[in-house]
Amino acid sequence: MIKAMKTFFFYPLLTMLQFSGIILAIVLENLSAKKMGVARYLIFKKQQFESSYFTPQLTLIYTIILGIGAITCLLLLLTKRKSWRKIIMLIIAAVANIIGIIFMQFSADLEAYHFFIIGMFVVIAVQYVWIMKFFRQQSIAT
C-alpha cells in the first residue's frame, strides 16, 4: 500500500520537475516579446552561452550524443519489449532525443533557444535515470 502510494506521488512529481525546464523556457520566450528586461537578459545569456557551452564544436558533440542516445533507445525498444512500462519509457527517451536533435539543428532563431536545449537535456537525463533504475530493478528481480 505504501509503495503504491509512493509511486502514485513520486512519478508525477518527478515528471513535473522533469518538464519544468521546458516550461520555463516557454515562459521566457513568451515574456521576451513583452518585457524588455527579459529580452535583454536573454540576449546577454545568448552571447554568454554561444561563447562557452554552445560553440559549434560542442553543438556537434551534443548532436552526436543525442543521436547515439536515440539509436540506443530504439535498439533497446526492439530487444526489450516485454512490458508496457519499458516500452513507454524507451519511446519517451527516443522521442526526447530526436526532439533535442531537431532543436539543436533548426531552432536557433528562438530567443530562449539555449534554455530549451538545457531543458531538453534535463528531460533526457532524468529519463535515462528512470530507464537505468527500471532495468536494474528488473535484473535484480530475475
Helices and strands as residue ranges (DSSP letters): H 2-32, H 36-51, H 56-79, H 84-106, H 113-141
